[in-house]
Amino acid sequence: MKKITLLIFLFSLTVSFSQSTIEGFIFDKETKTSLPYATIKIISAKNYYTITNEDGKFEIDDRFAIDSLEIRFIGFKTKKVAVSYFKEHSKFYLAPNTFHLNQVLVVAKKDKNYTYNLLYSLIQKYRDKELITKSKAFLTLTSSARGIPIETVEGFYNSEQSLSKGIVDLKLKSGRFGQNATFPFYSLNNTDILKDFQLFEKSDQILPFYPGNFTLGAIKSKYLVEIDKCASCDQGDLSISFTPKKENGRLFSGTVIFNKETLTIKKITLSGEDLITDGLSSIIEDDTVTPKSIQLNINFNPNDYHKIQSIDFEFKMNYSSKDNFEIITSHSLLYFYDYNFSFTEPYFTNNINFNNDYDKIRTQQASEEFWNINFQFPKSYREKMSIDFFKKYGYLINYNTTIPSDYLQYIRPSIMDWQKNKSLKWEDIKYNLLKDEESTIDHKAYKQGATKAVDKEAFSISEFKHKPNKSEIDELFIFSFMLDVYTNDLGEKQFSTKTLFDRNSSFCSYNRIDNKLMYINLIFDIYEIYNQELKTKLSKISSFEEATVLCDEKFEEASLIVDKMKKETNLGLDYQNLVRWKTTINQKLYPKI
């Protein structure tokens, strides 16, 4: 059974947009309300499009100032408008479609199985669609309690998805986050929940089920299925709704909007109150989280309905601790774009076992230039409010800010990155680095750190490129270089590197003596010296493949020096040689000017 742990973390964001943009809002002509996630396509650019944010606002580069836009929103008439229109007007209105379903409704009423068979034909067709589509993805997430922001996250990912399984994989490229300092909220790792959800496969997923997860017989026994009059449909579309015959907490209600002739799905909407999720728990045993309501919208790309365009996920939960009870609303949007293209993924000289995406965010690069180049759409009012709030009353991570001193006691990250003039303390390294003497020790597996998310896993030494030698059989400290790259406005490759300590995969049989702490910090510092040499040499390299080779070479050079230090200091027990090494290393890391 799958289990996702609620994680405590601290977040940060600031806003930075290019000044050379044109912006506008898309509104419903009849209700005068904004249309979130409408598709905005540049007519002359085959693959260039964006979507509006949750306020109905969009931004495009002003290099398209003399072009035209095609604006699509399901249930509304597609319209074309000159980009220049938005230089003088802020709003553009779409008119809703109107048509009748009388003939289909009559057929459905005469044949009770008609709607069930139609829905299942749709499900069977999509169950066979196993083709994997790669794309880039952008996540934005905000959470609040009593209207007060408590967290915000945004991140870029490489994505793989199929129409049968939904999201197959998400790998973080870069991220930012922030949180209210007075509310230690245990947040959901929403990307894991969305990856786990199966569009048209049978599953034991975390979220509740819907007809796409069942056989025809199960659908007939569990659901009332009907064809609805649809205010959000285009000509030729149908809307089928499904409602559980008996509420048991594990079944979604919802609708599927699709084209009747081609059986092409355009949107799936799922929702429910007082639902039961499979395996969600708090990292603090006495705290509880209970789903109050869930809303999940899967939107398919109107330019190509065989691709997922976005997933809109809202989770309202009751959160109870010893001293607190709050109703928390968490809203996230995962937007897929640049199909068949991917970011270059970060490279690690040793395999790193991250707890979660939030752990990765503070480890991987988050340069302002990368974000300015790749940002997808303007921030909504809610996101801006959260950012402004956290600047005054919260924490900011990955926005040229230092990590708060009390950060570690909350998030307990699996990975530590080297920081200038800041040595590791025992609590930074691990809450439990001691061998489990009560069990039979297999030296191919090592006990993980105190964080619940990884306590139940073990990793073989064979997974790591730098394997411990016989003298290290009672200890294993896993270090790694991280190498990342992005392309700037001039088309030049920009490299980023970090020295990392994998605290969750590290193992030590010694007591926490001062010598040992100095010894571990020396290893960290030696690797950082070679990382700095790597940074210098990367300025002359243009390809990522060459950069990874150089990265491995420098890491191996550092590992040889580390082995020499270990031998000369008797694994840190020889204090005099330890001090001698520390003096030499400090002179290299902090040379006098």
C-alpha positions, 0 to 999 in steps of 0.5 A: 500500500502506498504511503505519502508522508506529510512534510514540514517545510519553509518557503520563499518567492519573489517576483521578477518579470521581463519588462518587455511583455504585453499582458491582458485578461480573458473574460466571459462575455455574459457573466463578466467573470475571468476565464482561468487557464484559457489557451492563448496561441500565437497565430504565426508561431506553430508551437508557441502558446501560453495559458491564462493564470487563475485570474484570467491574466496572460503575458506574451513577449512583445516580439509578437506585437504585430501578430495575432492571438487565437484564444480558446476556452472549452464551451466558448467560441474560439476568437482571434484578436490582434496583439495590438488590441491589448496595448489599449485594452486590458480585457477581451471577452469570449462568448459562450457556445449554445446548442441542444442535446435533446436527441441524445438525451432522448436516446439515453432515457430509452436505453438505460445501458446507453450512457454506461456503454458510451462511457466505457467505450471512452475508457477502453479507448484511452486505456490503450493509449500508452504512448509516452509524451515528454514535455516540460512542466511548471508547478505553482502551489499556494496554501492558506488557513483562514485566508492567511498564506502559509506556503507557496511553491513553484518549480520547473520539471521534466515530465512524462505522461500518457493518456492511459496512466496520466503522469508517468514521471516528474523530475525537478529542474529548479524550484523556489518555496516559502512559508509562514514562519509562525505556522509550521505546516506539514504540507503534502508532496502534491507532485507524488499524489498527482503522479500516483493518480491513474487516468484510465488504469486500475490502481490502489492510488492515494486519491479516491477512484472514478469510473476510469479506474473500473470495469464496466460491471464495477461502474454499473454497480458503483455509479449512477451515470447520466448525460447532462446538459452542458454549458461548457461544451462545444458543438458535437461534445457531450458531458457525462456525469457520474455520481456514486450510488453509495458514498464510501469516501473512496469514490469521486463524483465528476464529469467527462466532456468529450467529442461524441463522434471521435471519442476525444476527451477534452476535460475531466472534472472530479470532486468529493466531500469527506473523502478518504485518501489512502496512506496520508499521515503526519510526520508527527504521530499525534498530529492528524490530517483529514481530507475535507474536500478534493477537486481535480481537473484534468484539462487536455490541450485544445491544440492537440487533445491527445496531450494533457495541458494542465492539472488543477488540484485543490485539497481542503483538509482539517489539520489537528495538532496538540495545540492547533486545529486549522482548515487548510486549503492547498491549491496547485496547478501543474502546466505541461508545455513544450511537448517533445522537449526537455530541460537538461537534467542535473547530473550527480557524481553519486546517486542521491536519495532525496526525501521529496521535491522540497528537498531537491529544490534547495539543492538544485540551481535556481538562478534568477536568469533561468527563471526570467527566461523560462517563466510561463505566465504572470503570478496571480493575485493570490500568489503575489499576496503570499509572496509579499506576506512571506517577505515580512512574516516568513522564510524565503528559499532560493531567492538569493536569501540565506537559509534560516538558522532554524530551518533544519529542525523543521524540514530535516533535509536529506541533503546538505550543501556546502556553505562558506564559513559554516561548518556542519554540526551533529544535528546538521549531519544526522539525528542518528548516525549510530549502527543498529547493534540489535540487528544483524548488520549487512554492510551492503545496507545502511540505516537511513536518517530520522526522517520518516520518509526514508527510514524504511528504505535501504540503499546498496553500496553498489549504487554509489560510484565511489565505493567504500574500501575495507577500512571504511566498512564501519562508516560510509559518508556519501558526498557528491557534486551536482552539475546543472546547466541552462541556456541564457538569452544569448544562447550560451550555456551557464553551468552551476555546481554544488558540493553535497553531503547525503546525510540520509545515506551516510552511516557511522559506527562511532560516537559523536566525538569532536574529532569525528565532527572535524573529520566529517567537515574536512571531507566536505571541505576537500570536496568543495576545494575541487568543486571550486576548481571545477567551476573555474574550468567549466568557464572554458567548456561549452557542452554538458557532456564534456562538463560531466566528464570533467565533473567526474574527474574532479570528484575522483581527484577529490576522493583520492585526497579524501582517502589520503586524509582518512589514512593519515588521520586514522579515520579522524582518530589522530587529533594532531594530524587532523589539526594539520589537515584542517590548517592546510585545507582552511588555507586553500578554502580561505586564502588571505588576500 
